[in-house]
Amino acid sequence: HTPRNPTMSNQNNQVTKKLHTLTLAEFVQDQTVHTVKASDSLEAAVELLYSNRIHSAPVLAEGKCVGVIDMLDLLTHAVLVAPEKEELQTSNRKNKQEVLERAGRALALQTVGNVVGLSGKDTYVPLDRDNEATLAGDMFATGVHRCPVVDEAGTVVGTLSQSAIVRWLAEQATTPLKAFPGFDLPLAAAGLGQTEVVAVQKTADMLDVLSTVQTAGVSAVPVVDSEGSLVGTFSATDLTAFWEEKLPSFGKSVQDFLAHNSPNSLTSDSLPAEGTTVRQVVAYFAEKPYHRVWITSNGKPTGVVSHTDLMCFLRDFKAE
């Protein structure tokens, strides 16, 4: 566990000072906790995530929380069990089906305990419910997406995500923190949306897309057409379809995969590089179920602002 009343990092501005007055318990109160067992199959875990519209779940072994499984772990596992491209390209129909069936069994039947934490992206960091909320903000700024919140006995009482802090921020931005000076900064001045993105062509097959996502160390990539214009997004959360299909779609193009399994992901929704402020990014996240927004110029993705980026900005921003 993290210690109670740990030394807090920078309370540089109105947002971090306000967070420091709140406890984590206030963010997870009345939350229904969905957990999986380390001995459960991945198929069962994916069903739980999908049916409850959540992206992660605490993992229990002998009643104790031993980690959190999320979609990035599942994506990493999918890459590991994916067939070689040559197997799909050169096999006859019967052999191709056998290859995909073998991959499907490996996807479904592996146990949660062997996959939890596999991506190395979401370090298992349980936080005490009595800790100040600034601690979670600091954790999220390092790239951790969500943390189990536990009571004195170590029982999980909720899961706190970056999204919860962003939703709280959007609510605060309309009244108590309306005057926070960081809100009105253009993205460039705030140091946001400047990182070059790794895009995939809409015709790229899923094998290449999964490999690109893992190699880039990201949770999502923009999908573009032949001219480089944004036409969609593939994210780790779209991968649940692999566990629902009789034969996983490793050989399909990302456009066909999304059109069949996640049509809402085929959108050019974005914010322009010129003129967009931090306040507008916060408002975007309040309205959309996304963890990132592509920044575009003439319809082409030139950058991205993620929840992690926003957490870093809030942590480091110093009020005059």
Secondary structure, 3 states (H helix, E strand, C coil): CCCCCCCCCCCCCHHHHHHCCCEHHHHHCCCCCCCEECCCEHHHHHHHHHHCCCCEEEEEECCEEEEEEEHHHHHHHHHHHCCCHHHHHHCCHHHHHHHHHHHHHHHHHCEHHHCCCCCCCCCCCCEECCCEHHHHHHHHHCCCCEEEEECCCCCEEEEEEHHHHHHHHHHHCCCCCCCCHHHHCEHHHHCCCCCCCCCEECCCEHHHHHHHHHHHCCCEEEEECCCCCEEEEEEHHHHHHHHHCCCCCCCCEHHHHHHHHCHHHCCCCCEECCCCEHHHHHHHHHHCCCCEEEEEECCEEEEEEEHHHHHHHHHHCCCC
